[in-house]
Amino acid sequence: MDIPPLAGKTAALSLGALPLSYALNYVSALSHPLGVALMSALILGLLFLAIYNLSPGDIYYDPLYAGESVRENCGEPYLRTAHGVFICYWDGTVHYLLYLAMAGAIHRRKRYRNLGLYWLGSFIMSILVFLPGNILGKYSSEIRPAFFLAIPYMLVPCWAGLRVFSQSRAPTSCIPHMVQEEQRKGLLRRPVDLVLVIYLTLAGFFTLFRGLVVLDCPTDACFIYIYQYEPYLRDPVAYPKVQMLVYMFYVLPFYGLAVYALIVPGCSWLPDWALVFAGAVGQAQFSHMGASMHLRTPFTYRVPDDAWACFFGCNLLYALGPHLLAFRCLQWPAFFLRPPPGPPAHHKKQH
């Protein structure tokens, strides 16, 4: 997967967020919630104007260029929880580099489909957990007018997803004979796929288990787990509970479909969706694991010292698995390509 050069103008513009944020901290008018909302809207408009003047050709070629450039500079002023802190860390590192890479690809008229799919999954997962968590958690009374700027923000992944999926896929070097040979192999003759099937099955059970835990399942196993291994799931901020429910209702069905696609050849949808869910789970696990151990999480809800190794190992494996699945699909895609037309039937000779 080729990672394009970063867009120079966009990178330079995005660095302006540092002095701007520092200066706004000293503006007394921004202590009022309405002032925060108005200033955020003003900055957003000025950014669009600056980006349009800097790169009009890139915006006409792909309007997503403007979206990527603006997203690098806007921030939410109320991210004070442990979960919110790690969302900012992920935004400031992984998302930031993805935005610059995609903007650079658009500027040079190159493909960015794989990068876009990974970003799309990460972006959607962040929204699915953070926004409901704000409304349902103990900080719901602190929602300010600036929060409603997130409404148009929620439409971005829908529009961007359509644009990313509409791009053509990168050509593969798999010849029809290679595809036929690979798709004739059973699961036992594909050890990597066998390991992935076993992993996805175990991860599915783990996903279901944690979903039942946050739904207050009365079994002893759930009680022991939530008090001795992952007490962060009881935190009244609601982000961990929403996260586990999103896993159960969205990630768990994907794991089942992925197992099917690793057994039955020709499921050409798996490489794309593996990238989407790799981005989603990567972002989610980074935020969840970090918030479970952060100082802003009350001590009673942090991971106990004697359970730290188990917690970290299980959650790290949960985060790495979808990335390994996506890597396998991209590196050896022959099994997932549509089967080539079969050879013509051989007719018996007439005697």
SERO-4910 file (N, C-alpha, C, O; in steps of 0.05 Angstrom, whole numbers):
BEGIN
 pado doro    nc1    nc2    nc3   cac1   cac2   cac3    cc1    cc2    cc3    oc1    oc2    oc3
  Met    A     17    -24      0      0      0      0     18     25      0     33     29     19
  Asp    A     16     41    -21     33     64    -24     22     87     -6     -2     93     -7
  Ile    A     39     99     10     31    121     27     42    146     13     66    150     11
  Pro    A     24    164      3     33    187    -12     47    208      5     43    208     29
  Pro    A     62    225     -8     75    247      7     54    265     20     32    268     11
  Leu    A     62    278     42     44    295     56     41    322     41     59    331     28
  Ala    A     17    333     44     11    358     30     24    381     46     18    386     69
  Gly    A     42    395     33     58    416     46     41    439     56     44    448     79
  Lys    A     23    450     39      7    473     47    -12    465     70    -15    481     89
  Thr    A    -23    442     68    -42    433     89    -27    429    115    -38    437    137
  Ala    A     -3    418    114     12    413    139     19    440    151     18    443    176
  Ala    A     28    459    135     35    486    145     11    499    158     13    512    179
  Leu    A    -12    498    145    -37    510    155    -45    497    181    -54    511    200
  Ser    A    -43    471    183    -52    457    207    -35    464    231    -45    464    254
  Leu    A     -9    471    227      8    478    250     -1    505    262      7    511    285
  Gly    A    -17    520    248    -27    545    260    -46    540    282    -52    559    297
  Ala    A    -56    516    286    -74    510    308    -60    513    335    -74    519    355
  Leu    A    -34    508    336    -20    510    361    -20    538    373    -29    542    396
  Pro    A    -10    558    359    -11    585    371    -39    596    374    -44    611    392
  Leu    A    -57    588    356    -85    597    358    -98    587    383   -111    602    398
  Ser    A    -94    561    389   -106    549    413    -94    562    438   -108    567    457
  Tyr    A    -68    567    437    -55    579    460    -66    607    465    -71    615    488
  Ala    A    -70    623    444    -80    650    446   -109    650    456   -117    667    473
  Leu    A   -125    631    446   -154    631    454   -157    624    484   -178    631    495
  Asn    A   -138    611    496   -140    605    524   -141    630    541   -150    629    564
  Tyr    A   -131    652    531   -129    677    546   -151    697    539   -151    719    549
  Val    A   -170    688    522   -192    706    515   -215    701    535   -226    680    535
  Ser    A   -221    721    551   -240    718    572   -268    712    562   -284    699    575
  Ala    A   -275    723    538   -302    719    527   -308    690    521   -331    682    521
  Leu    A   -286    674    518   -291    646    511   -297    629    536   -301    605    534
  Ser    A   -298    642    559   -307    627    583   -337    622    582   -347    605    597
  His    A   -352    636    565   -381    633    562   -386    612    540   -373    613    519
  Pro    A   -404    592    545   -409    571    525   -417    581    498   -408    570    478
  Leu    A   -433    602    497   -441    613    471   -418    625    456   -416    624    432
  Gly    A   -399    637    471   -375    648    459   -358    627    446   -347    631    424
  Val    A   -357    603    459   -342    581    448   -354    572    422   -340    566    402
  Ala    A   -381    570    421   -395    560    397   -391    580    374   -385    572    352
  Leu    A   -394    606    380   -391    626    358   -362    627    348   -358    629    324
  Met    A   -343    626    366   -315    626    358   -308    602    341   -294    603    322
  Ser    A   -319    578    349   -314    554    334   -325    556    305   -312    548    286
  Ala    A   -350    567    303   -362    570    277   -346    590    260   -342    586    236
  Leu    A   -336    612    272   -320    632    258   -294    620    248   -287    625    225
  Ile    A   -280    605    265   -255    593    257   -260    573    234   -244    572    216
  Leu    A   -282    558    236   -288    538    215   -292    552    188   -281    543    168
  Gly    A   -306    575    188   -311    589    163   -285    601    152   -280    600    128
  Leu    A   -268    612    169   -243    623    160   -224    602    149   -209    606    130
  Leu    A   -225    578    161   -209    556    151   -217    547    123   -201    543    105
  Phe    A   -243    545    119   -253    538     92   -244    559     71   -236    552     49
  Leu    A   -246    584     79   -238    606     61   -208    604     55   -200    607     32
  Ala    A   -191    599     75   -162    597     71   -155    573     54   -138    575     36
  Ile    A   -169    551     58   -163    527     43   -171    530     14   -157    521     -5
  Tyr    A   -194    543     10   -203    548    -18   -183    566    -33   -178    561    -57
  Asn    A   -172    586    -20   -153    604    -33   -126    591    -38   -113    597    -58
  Leu    A   -118    572    -20    -93    559    -23    -93    537    -45    -74    534    -60
  Ser    A   -115    522    -46   -116    498    -63   -142    495    -77   -156    475    -73
  Pro    A   -151    514    -94   -177    512   -107   -178    488   -126   -199    476   -129
  Gly    A   -156    483   -140   -156    460   -159   -160    433   -145   -174    416   -156
  Asp    A   -148    430   -121   -151    405   -107   -180    401    -97   -190    378    -96
  Ile    A   -193    423    -89   -221    421    -80   -239    414   -103   -258    398    -99
  Tyr    A   -234    425   -126   -251    418   -149   -246    389   -157   -265    375   -165
  Tyr    A   -221    379   -154   -215    351   -162   -229    332   -142   -240    312   -151
  Asp    A   -227    338   -116   -240    321    -96   -246    339    -72   -228    347    -57
  Pro    A   -272    345    -67   -280    362    -45   -271    351    -18   -270    367      2
  Leu    A   -265    326    -16   -256    315     10   -230    328     19   -223    327     43
  Tyr    A   -215    340      0   -190    354      7   -196    376     28   -181    379     48
  Ala    A   -218    391     24   -225    412     43   -232    400     70   -225    411     91
  Gly    A   -247    378     70   -255    365     95   -231    355    110   -230    359    135
  Glu    A   -211    343     97   -188    334    111   -172    357    123   -162    355    145
  Ser    A   -170    379    108   -154    401    117   -167    415    141   -153    422    160
  Val    A   -193    418    140   -207    431    163   -206    413    187   -202    423    209
  Arg    A   -210    387    184   -211    369    207   -185    370    223   -185    364    247
  Glu    A   -162    376    209   -137    377    223   -136    400    243   -121    399    262
  Asn    A   -153    421    239   -151    445    255   -173    448    276   -169    461    296
  Cys    A   -196    436    272   -219    440    291   -216    421    315   -207    399    312
  Gly    A   -224    430    338   -223    413    361   -246    419    379   -258    440    378
  Glu    A   -254    400    396   -276    403    415   -265    413    441   -246    401    452
  Pro    A   -276    435    452   -265    447    476   -272    433    502   -263    441    523
  Tyr    A   -289    412    501   -298    400    526   -288    372    530   -300    356    545
  Leu    A   -266    365    517   -255    338    520   -237    337    545   -213    339    543
  Arg    A   -250    333    568   -235    334    593   -234    307    607   -218    303    625
  Thr    A   -250    288    598   -250    261    610   -226    245    601   -212    253    582
  Ala    A   -220    223    614   -198    206    606   -203    195    577   -184    194    561
  His    A   -227    188    572   -233    178    545   -230    200    524   -219    196    503
  Gly    A   -238    224    531   -235    247    513   -206    254    508   -198    261    486
  Val    A   -189    251    529   -161    257    526   -148    238    505   -133    246    489
  Phe    A   -156    213    507   -143    193    488   -155    195    460   -142    188    441
  Ile    A   -180    205    458   -190    212    431   -173    234    419   -167    233    395
  Cys    A   -166    254    435   -149    276    426   -122    266    418   -110    274    398
  Tyr    A   -110    247    434    -84    236    427    -86    222    400    -68    225    383
  Trp    A   -107    206    396   -110    192    370   -114    211    347   -103    208    326
  Asp    A   -131    232    352   -135    252    331   -109    266    324   -104    272    301
  Gly    A    -93    273    344    -69    288    340    -46    272    328    -26    284    320
  Thr    A    -48    246    327    -27    230    316    -36    214    292    -29    221    269
  Val    A    -52    194    296    -60    176    275    -78    190    254    -73    190    230
  His    A    -99    203    264   -117    218    246   -102    240    231   -106    245    208
  Tyr    A    -86    254    246    -71    277    234    -54    267    211    -54    280    189
  Leu    A    -39    245    214    -22    235    193    -39    224    170    -32    227    146
  Leu    A    -62    212    176    -80    202    155    -91    225    139    -93    224    114
  Tyr    A    -99    247    152   -110    270    138    -89    282    119    -95    288     96
  Leu    A    -64    285    129    -43    296    113    -37    278     89    -32    287     67
  Ala    A    -36    252     94    -30    233     73    -52    233     51    -45    233     27
  Met    A    -77    234     60    -99    234     40    -99    261     25   -105    261      1
  Ala    A    -94    283     39    -93    309     25    -70    309      5    -73    320    -17
  Gly    A    -48    297     13    -25    296     -6    -32    279    -30    -23    285    -52
  Ala    A    -46    257    -26    -54    239    -48    -73    254    -67    -70    252    -91
  Ile    A    -92    269    -56   -110    284    -73    -95    305    -89   -100    309   -113
  His    A    -76    319    -76    -60    339    -89    -44    328   -113    -41    341   -133
  Arg    A    -35    303   -110    -19    290   -131    -35    271   -148    -24    255   -164
  Arg    A    -61    272   -145    -80    256   -161    -73    226   -159    -72    211   -179
  Lys    A    -68    217   -134    -62    189   -129    -85    176   -113   -102    190   -102
  Arg    A    -85    149   -113   -105    135    -98   -100    138    -68    -77    139    -59
  Tyr    A   -121    139    -53   -119    139    -23   -141    121    -12   -149    125     11
  Arg    A   -150    101    -27   -173     85    -19   -168     70      7   -185     71     25
  Asn    A   -145     57      9   -140     41     33   -136     58     58   -147     52     79
  Leu    A   -122     81     54   -120    100     77   -147    111     85   -153    113    108
  Gly    A   -164    116     64   -190    127     70   -208    108     84   -223    116    102
  Leu    A   -206     82     77   -223     62     91   -215     59    120   -232     57    137
  Tyr    A   -189     59    125   -180     57    153   -189     81    169   -199     79    192
  Trp    A   -185    105    157   -194    130    171   -224    129    175   -234    137    197
  Leu    A   -240    120    156   -269    120    158   -278    103    182   -295    112    197
  Gly    A   -266     79    185   -273     63    208   -266     75    234   -282     74    253
  Ser    A   -242     87    236   -234    100    260   -251    124    267   -259    128    290
  Phe    A   -258    140    247   -274    164    251   -302    157    260   -313    169    279
  Ile    A   -315    137    248   -342    129    255   -343    118    283   -361    124    299
  Met    A   -323    101    290   -323     89    317   -320    111    338   -333    110    359
  Ser    A   -303    131    333   -300    153    352   -327    167    357   -334    174    380
  Ile    A   -342    172    335   -368    186    338   -388    168    352   -403    178    370
  Leu    A   -389    142    345   -409    124    356   -407    121    386   -427    116    400
  Val    A   -383    125    397   -379    121    425   -379    148    440   -392    151    461
  Phe    A   -365    168    429   -362    193    443   -388    209    446   -394    219    467
  Leu    A   -402    213    424   -426    229    425   -448    217    443   -458    232    460
  Pro    A   -455    192    440   -475    180    459   -465    180    488   -480    184    506
  Gly    A   -438    176    491   -427    177    518   -430    204    531   -435    206    555
  Asn    A   -428    226    515   -432    253    525   -460    257    535   -465    270    555
  Ile    A   -479    246    520   -508    250    526   -517    232    550   -533    241    566
  Leu    A   -506    208    551   -516    189    571   -500    189    597   -510    180    617
  Gly    A   -475    198    596   -458    196    620   -463    218    640   -481    234    638
  Lys    A   -446    218    660   -449    236    683   -443    265    675   -449    284    690
  Tyr    A   -430    269    652   -424    297    643   -445    308    624   -440    328    611
  Ser    A   -468    295    623   -488    304    604   -498    332    611   -507    347    594
  Ser    A   -497    339    637   -506    366    645   -487    388    637   -493    412    638
  Glu    A   -463    380    628   -443    400    620   -442    404    590   -423    417    580
  Ile    A   -461    393    575   -461    398    546   -466    427    541   -484    439    553
  Arg    A   -450    438    523   -452    467    516   -462    470    487   -463    451    473
  Pro    A   -468    495    479   -477    499    451   -458    489    431   -466    481    409
  Ala    A   -431    490    437   -412    480    418   -415    451    411   -407    442    390
  Phe    A   -429    436    429   -433    408    424   -450    404    398   -446    384    384
  Phe    A   -468    422    392   -486    419    370   -471    423    343   -483    418    322
  Leu    A   -447    433    344   -431    434    319   -424    405    310   -415    401    287
  Ala    A   -428    386    328   -422    358    321   -443    347    302   -439    326    290
  Ile    A   -466    360    300   -488    350    282   -478    349    253   -480    328    240
  Pro    A   -469    371    242   -458    369    214   -433    352    213   -427    339    193
  Tyr    A   -418    351    236   -394    334    238   -401    305    234   -385    289    223
  Met    A   -425    297    242   -433    269    239   -439    261    210   -439    238    203
  Leu    A   -445    282    194   -451    276    166   -426    272    149   -427    261    127
  Val    A   -403    280    160   -378    277    145   -371    249    137   -365    243    114
  Pro    A   -373    229    156   -366    202    148   -385    190    127   -376    173    111
  Cys    A   -410    198    128   -429    188    107   -420    197     79   -419    181     61
  Trp    A   -415    223     77   -406    234     51   -379    224     43   -375    216     20
  Ala    A   -360    224     62   -333    215     56   -332    185     49   -317    177     32
  Gly    A   -349    170     64   -349    141     58   -358    135     30   -347    117     17
  Leu    A   -378    149     21   -387    145     -7   -365    151    -27   -362    137    -47
  Arg    A   -350    173    -22   -329    180    -40   -306    160    -40   -295    153    -61
  Val    A   -299    150    -16   -277    131    -14   -285    105    -27   -269     94    -42
  Phe    A   -309     95    -21   -317     69    -33   -321     71    -63   -319     51    -77
  Ser    A   -326     95    -73   -330     98   -102   -304     98   -118   -304     95   -142
  Gln    A   -281    100   -104   -256     99   -117   -250     71   -127   -258     52   -114
  Ser    A   -236     69   -149   -228     42   -159   -207     30   -142   -190     44   -130
  Arg    A   -208      4   -140   -187    -10   -124   -161    -12   -140   -160    -10   -164
  Ala    A   -139    -14   -124   -113    -17   -137   -112    -44   -151   -122    -64   -141
  Pro    A   -100    -45   -175    -99    -70   -190    -81    -90   -175    -61    -83   -163
  Thr    A    -88   -116   -177    -73   -137   -165    -57   -152   -186    -63   -150   -210
  Ser    A    -37   -166   -177    -20   -181   -195    -28   -211   -197    -13   -227   -207
  Cys    A    -52   -217   -187    -62   -245   -187    -73   -252   -214    -92   -240   -224
  Ile    A    -61   -272   -226    -70   -282   -252    -93   -303   -247    -94   -314   -225
  Pro    A   -110   -308   -266   -133   -326   -262   -124   -353   -252   -138   -365   -235
  His    A   -102   -364   -262    -93   -390   -253    -86   -390   -223    -92   -409   -209
  Met    A    -73   -368   -214    -66   -365   -186    -91   -364   -169    -92   -376   -147
  Val    A   -111   -350   -178   -137   -347   -163   -150   -374   -161   -160   -382   -139
  Gln    A   -151   -389   -182   -163   -416   -182   -149   -435   -163   -162   -449   -148
  Glu    A   -122   -434   -164   -107   -452   -147   -112   -445   -117   -115   -463   -100
  Glu    A   -112   -419   -111   -115   -411    -83   -143   -418    -73   -146   -426    -50
  Gln    A   -163   -415    -90   -190   -419    -81   -198   -449    -80   -219   -456    -69
  Arg    A   -181   -466    -91   -185   -495    -88   -176   -506    -61   -184   -527    -53
  Lys    A   -159   -491    -47   -148   -500    -22   -169   -499      0   -184   -479      3
  Gly    A   -170   -520     16   -188   -519     39   -175   -504     62   -152   -495     60
  Leu    A   -190   -499     83   -181   -483    105   -156   -495    118   -138   -481    127
  Leu    A   -155   -522    120   -132   -535    133   -106   -531    117    -84   -534    128
  Arg    A   -108   -526     91    -85   -521     75    -77   -492     74    -58   -484     61
  Arg    A    -91   -475     89    -85   -447     92    -81   -440    122   -100   -431    134
  Pro    A    -58   -446    133    -54   -443    162    -59   -415    172    -69   -412    195
  Val    A    -51   -395    157    -56   -367    166    -86   -362    169    -94   -350    189
  Asp    A   -101   -371    150   -130   -367    152   -142   -383    175   -161   -374    188
  Leu    A   -131   -406    179   -141   -423    201   -137   -409    228   -154   -409    245
  Val    A   -113   -397    231   -107   -382    256   -126   -358    259   -135   -353    281
  Leu    A   -131   -345    237   -149   -322    238   -178   -330    245   -191   -316    259
  Val    A   -186   -353    234   -213   -362    241   -215   -369    271   -235   -362    284
  Ile    A   -195   -381    281   -195   -388    310   -195   -362    326   -209   -359    346
  Tyr    A   -178   -342    318   -177   -317    332   -204   -303    331   -214   -294    352
  Leu    A   -216   -301    308   -242   -287    305   -263   -300    322   -281   -287    333
  Thr    A   -263   -326    323   -282   -341    340   -279   -334    369   -298   -328    383
  Leu    A   -254   -335    379   -249   -328    407   -255   -298    413   -266   -292    433
  Ala    A   -247   -281    394   -253   -253    397   -283   -247    398   -292   -230    412
  Gly    A   -298   -263    382   -327   -260    382   -339   -267    409   -356   -253    419
  Phe    A   -329   -289    421   -339   -296    448   -331   -275    469   -347   -269    486
  Phe    A   -307   -264    466   -298   -243    485   -315   -218    482   -322   -205    501
  Thr    A   -322   -212    457   -339   -188    451   -367   -192    464   -378   -174    477
  Leu    A   -378   -216    460   -405   -222    471   -404   -221    502   -422   -211    514
  Phe    A   -382   -232    513   -380   -233    542   -379   -205    554   -393   -199    573
  Arg    A   -363   -187    542   -361   -160    553   -387   -144    549   -394   -127    565
  Gly    A   -401   -150    527   -427   -138    523   -446   -146    545   -462   -129    555
  Leu    A   -446   -172    552   -464   -181    574   -455   -169    601   -472   -164    618
  Val    A   -429   -165    604   -420   -153    630   -432   -125    634   -441   -119    656
  Val    A   -431   -108    613   -441    -81    617   -472    -80    617   -483    -60    625
  Leu    A   -484   -102    609   -513   -104    611   -522   -116    638   -545   -124    641
  Asp    A   -503   -117    657   -508   -127    684   -517   -156    685   -536   -163    699
  Cys    A   -503   -173    670   -509   -201    671   -503   -211    699   -482   -205    710
  Pro    A   -521   -227    712   -518   -234    740   -500   -258    745   -497   -266    768
  Thr    A   -487   -269    725   -470   -293    729   -445   -286    745   -436   -262    745
  Asp    A   -433   -306    758   -409   -301    774   -386   -292    757   -370   -275    765
  Ala    A   -384   -303    733   -361   -296    715   -362   -267    708   -341   -253    709
  Cys    A   -385   -256    702   -388   -228    696   -382   -210    720   -369   -189    717
  Phe    A   -391   -219    743   -386   -204    768   -357   -202    774   -346   -181    781
  Ile    A   -343   -225    772   -314   -226    778   -299   -209    758   -280   -194    766
  Tyr    A   -306   -210    733   -292   -196    712   -294   -166    716   -274   -151    714
  Ile    A   -318   -156    721   -322   -127    722   -310   -115    748   -304    -91    748
  Tyr    A   -306   -130    769   -295   -120    793   -265   -125    796   -251   -109    809
  Gln    A   -256   -147    785   -228   -155    789   -210   -151    765   -185   -149    768
  Tyr    A   -221   -148    741   -204   -146    717   -209   -120    702   -190   -107    692
  Glu    A   -234   -111    699   -239    -87    683   -261    -70    697   -283    -67    686
  Pro    A   -254    -59    720   -274    -42    734   -281    -17    719   -300     -4    726
  Tyr    A   -265     -9    699   -271     15    684   -298     13    670   -311     33    664
  Leu    A   -307    -12    665   -333    -16    653   -356     -6    670   -379     -2    661
  Arg    A   -351     -1    696   -371     10    715   -370     40    717   -387     52    730
  Asp    A   -351     53    704   -348     82    706   -373     96    696   -382     91    674
  Pro    A   -385    114    712   -409    128    704   -406    147    681   -426    159    672
  Val    A   -382    151    670   -380    168    646   -394    156    622   -400    170    603
  Ala    A   -399    130    622   -415    116    602   -400    109    577   -409     93    561
  Tyr    A   -376    120    572   -361    113    548   -355     84    546   -358     72    525
  Pro    A   -345     71    568   -338     42    566   -363     25    560   -361      5    546
  Lys    A   -385     32    572   -409     16    567   -419     19    538   -426     -1    526
  Val    A   -419     43    529   -426     47    500   -407     33    482   -415     21    462
  Gln    A   -381     33    489   -361     20    472   -366    -10    470   -365    -21    449
  Met    A   -372    -23    493   -377    -52    493   -402    -58    477   -404    -79    464
  Leu    A   -422    -41    479   -447    -46    464   -443    -43    434   -454    -58    418
  Val    A   -427    -23    426   -420    -19    398   -405    -44    388   -410    -53    366
  Tyr    A   -386    -54    404   -372    -78    397   -392   -101    392   -390   -116    372
  Met    A   -411   -104    410   -428   -127    409   -448   -126    385   -454   -146    373
  Phe    A   -457   -102    379   -477    -99    358   -466    -94    330   -480    -98    310
  Tyr    A   -441    -86    329   -429    -81    302   -404    -98    296   -403   -110    275
  Val    A   -386   -100    315   -361   -115    310   -366   -145    311   -355   -159    295
  Leu    A   -382   -154    330   -388   -182    332   -400   -194    306   -391   -215    297
  Pro    A   -420   -181    294   -430   -192    268   -409   -192    246   -408   -211    230
  Phe    A   -391   -172    246   -370   -172    226   -351   -195    230   -343   -208    211
  Tyr    A   -345   -202    255   -327   -225    260   -340   -251    249   -326   -267    237
  Gly    A   -366   -254    253   -379   -277    241   -378   -278    211   -373   -299    199
  Leu    A   -383   -255    198   -381   -254    169   -353   -258    159   -349   -270    138
  Ala    A   -333   -248    174   -305   -252    166   -297   -281    167   -282   -291    150
  Val    A   -307   -296    187   -302   -325    188   -313   -338    164   -300   -355    152
  Tyr    A   -337   -331    156   -350   -342    132   -333   -336    107   -328   -353     91
  Ala    A   -323   -311    105   -307   -303     82   -280   -317     81   -268   -320     59
  Leu    A   -269   -325    104   -244   -339    104   -247   -369     97   -228   -383     92
  Ile    A   -272   -378     98   -277   -406     91   -287   -409     63   -279   -427     48
  Val    A   -305   -391     55   -317   -392     28   -303   -373      9   -302   -349     16
  Pro    A   -292   -382    -13   -277   -364    -31   -294   -345    -46   -319   -349    -48
  Gly    A   -282   -323    -55   -295   -304    -72   -310   -282    -58   -325   -267    -71
  Cys    A   -306   -278    -32   -320   -257    -17   -303   -231    -20   -287   -224     -3
  Ser    A   -307   -217    -42   -291   -195    -50   -295   -170    -32   -279   -151    -33
  Trp    A   -315   -171    -15   -321   -148      3   -303   -148     27   -300   -127     40
  Leu    A   -290   -170     34   -276   -172     59   -252   -153     61   -248   -141     81
  Pro    A   -234   -151     40   -211   -133     43   -219   -104     50   -206    -92     68
  Asp    A   -240    -94     38   -248    -66     44   -258    -64     73   -250    -46     87
  Trp    A   -276    -82     80   -288    -80    107   -269    -88    129   -272    -79    151
  Ala    A   -249   -104    122   -228   -110    142   -213    -85    149   -205    -81    172
  Leu    A   -207    -68    129   -194    -43    135   -211    -24    151   -201    -11    170
  Val    A   -237    -23    145   -255     -6    160   -255    -14    189   -253      3    207
  Phe    A   -258    -40    195   -260    -49    222   -233    -49    236   -232    -47    261
  Ala    A   -211    -51    221   -185    -48    234   -182    -20    245   -172    -17    267
  Gly    A   -190      0    229   -189     27    239   -207     32    263   -200     46    282
  Ala    A   -231     20    261   -251     23    283   -241     11    309   -241     24    330
  Val    A   -231    -14    308   -222    -27    332   -197    -15    343   -192    -13    367
  Gly    A   -179     -6    324   -154      6    333   -160     32    349   -148     35    371
  Gln    A   -177     49    339   -184     73    353   -197     67    380   -191     79    400
  Ala    A   -216     49    379   -231     42    403   -214     31    425   -216     39    448
  Gln    A   -196     12    418   -180      0    438   -159     19    449   -153     18    473
  Phe    A   -148     36    432   -129     56    442   -143     74    463   -131     79    484
  Ser    A   -167     83    457   -181    101    476   -189     85    501   -187     96    524
  His    A   -199     61    497   -209     46    520   -186     37    539   -189     40    563
  Met    A   -165     27    528   -142     18    544   -129     42    559   -123     40    582
  Gly    A   -126     64    544   -114     87    557   -131     99    579   -120    105    601
  Ala    A   -157    101    574   -174    112    594   -177     94    619   -181    104    641
  Ser    A   -173     68    615   -175     49    638   -153     53    658   -155     46    681
  Met    A   -131     66    649   -107     69    666   -100     98    672    -81    104    686
  His    A   -116    117    660   -109    145    662   -116    156    690   -134    147    704
  Leu    A   -100    177    698   -104    188    724   -131    203    727   -141    206    749
  Arg    A   -143    211    704   -169    224    706   -192    205    711   -214    213    717
  Thr    A   -186    179    708   -206    159    716   -204    154    746   -182    150    756
  Pro    A   -226    155    761   -225    151    790   -210    125    796   -212    105    782
  Phe    A   -196    124    818   -179    102    825   -194     76    827   -184     55    818
  Thr    A   -219     76    837   -235     52    840   -242     39    813   -249     16    812
  Tyr    A   -241     55    791   -248     45    765   -224     38    747   -227     29    725
  Arg    A   -200     43    758   -176     37    742   -170      7    744   -180     -7    762
  Val    A   -153     -3    726   -146    -31    725   -129    -37    750   -109    -24    755
  Pro    A   -137    -58    766   -121    -66    789    -93    -74    781    -89    -85    759
  Asp    A    -74    -70    799    -46    -77    792    -42   -107    786    -27   -114    768
  Asp    A    -56   -124    801    -52   -153    798    -66   -163    772    -61   -186    764
  Ala    A    -83   -147    760    -97   -155    736    -87   -141    711    -97   -144    689
  Trp    A    -66   -124    714    -57   -107    693    -47   -124    669    -53   -117    646
  Ala    A    -31   -144    674    -19   -160    652    -41   -174    636    -40   -174    611
  Cys    A    -61   -186    650    -83   -199    636   -100   -179    620   -107   -184    597
  Phe    A   -106   -156    632   -121   -136    618   -107   -126    594   -118   -124    572
  Phe    A    -81   -119    597    -66   -108    574    -62   -128    552    -65   -122    529
  Gly    A    -56   -153    559    -52   -174    539    -77   -179    523    -76   -181    498
  Cys    A   -100   -183    537   -125   -189    523   -134   -166    505   -142   -170    482
  Asn    A   -132   -142    515   -141   -119    499   -121   -112    476   -130   -103    455
  Leu    A    -96   -117    480    -77   -113    458    -82   -133    436    -82   -126    412
  Leu    A    -86   -159    443    -92   -179    422   -118   -172    408   -121   -176    384
  Tyr    A   -138   -161    423   -163   -153    411   -159   -131    391   -174   -130    370
  Ala    A   -140   -113    396   -135    -92    377   -118   -101    353   -123    -91    331
  Leu    A   -100   -119    357    -82   -128    335    -95   -146    315    -89   -146    291
  Gly    A   -114   -162    324   -127   -182    307   -139   -171    281   -132   -181    260
  Pro    A   -156   -150    283   -167   -139    258   -146   -128    239   -149   -128    215
  His    A   -124   -118    250   -102   -107    233    -88   -130    219    -81   -127    195
  Leu    A    -85   -152    232    -73   -176    219    -91   -186    197    -82   -195    176
  Leu    A   -117   -186    202   -136   -195    182   -135   -176    157   -134   -186    135
  Ala    A   -134   -150    162   -132   -131    139   -106   -135    124   -106   -134    100
  Phe    A    -84   -139    139    -58   -144    125    -59   -169    108    -48   -169     86
  Arg    A    -71   -190    119    -72   -215    103    -89   -211     78    -82   -220     56
  Cys    A   -111   -196     80   -128   -191     57   -114   -175     35   -118   -179     11
  Leu    A    -98   -155     44    -85   -138     24    -60   -151     12    -55   -147    -12
  Gln    A    -46   -167     27    -21   -179     17    -27   -203     -1    -12   -207    -21
  Trp    A    -47   -219      5    -53   -243    -10    -83   -244    -16    -98   -258     -4
  Pro    A    -91   -227    -36   -120   -224    -40   -132   -245    -59   -157   -244    -63
  Ala    A   -117   -264    -69   -127   -282    -89   -152   -298    -80   -170   -301    -95
  Phe    A   -152   -306    -55   -174   -322    -45   -201   -306    -44   -222   -318    -46
  Phe    A   -199   -280    -43   -223   -263    -40   -232   -251    -67   -253   -238    -68
  Leu    A   -217   -255    -88   -225   -245   -114   -248   -261   -125   -252   -284   -118
  Arg    A   -263   -249   -142   -286   -263   -155   -274   -285   -172   -255   -281   -187
  Pro    A   -286   -309   -170   -275   -332   -185   -275   -326   -215   -295   -317   -226
  Pro    A   -253   -331   -229   -252   -327   -258   -271   -347   -272   -277   -368   -260
  Pro    A   -280   -341   -296   -297   -360   -311   -283   -387   -313   -259   -389   -319
  Gly    A   -298   -409   -309   -287   -436   -311   -279   -443   -339   -288   -431   -358
  Pro    A   -262   -463   -342   -253   -471   -368   -276   -484   -384   -295   -494   -372
  Pro    A   -275   -482   -410   -297   -493   -426   -299   -523   -422   -279   -537   -418
  Ala    A   -323   -532   -423   -328   -561   -418   -316   -577   -441   -316   -569   -464
  His    A   -304   -601   -434   -292   -619   -454   -313   -638   -464   -325   -653   -448
  His    A   -317   -639   -490   -337   -657   -501   -324   -683   -508   -301   -684   -516
  Lys    A   -339   -705   -505   -329   -731   -511   -327   -734   -541   -344   -725   -557
  Lys    A   -306   -748   -549   -302   -752   -578   -322   -772   -589   -330   -791   -575
  Gln    A   -332   -766   -613   -351   -784   -626   -336   -808   -638   -316   -804   -652
  His    A   -345   -832   -634   -332   -855   -645   -347   -862   -671   -340   -882   -684
***
